Amino acid sequence: DRLFASLLGASFADHYRTLRLDRARNLLMQSTLPITEVALACGFANASHFSRAYSAKFGIPPRRDRVQAGRLSAPLEQA
């Protein structure tokens, strides 16, 4: 893990989480999957855990990010 961190500047767990969140953002922007399904598809235990991690990384909740990108117009989707 130290070698990984020295090469990439982050621990393996942090790097893997970043990959999962980047994939989730891609799915949010390019699909109409519900946020819960995106969360589960990217390895998060539930939408709440995913939403907290997503907000911490991108500074915006996943639903709001999707709305601002124009992928959702109705305020009915949760998380």
Helices and strands as residue ranges (DSSP letters): H 2-8, H 12-30, H 35-41, H 47-58, H 62-68
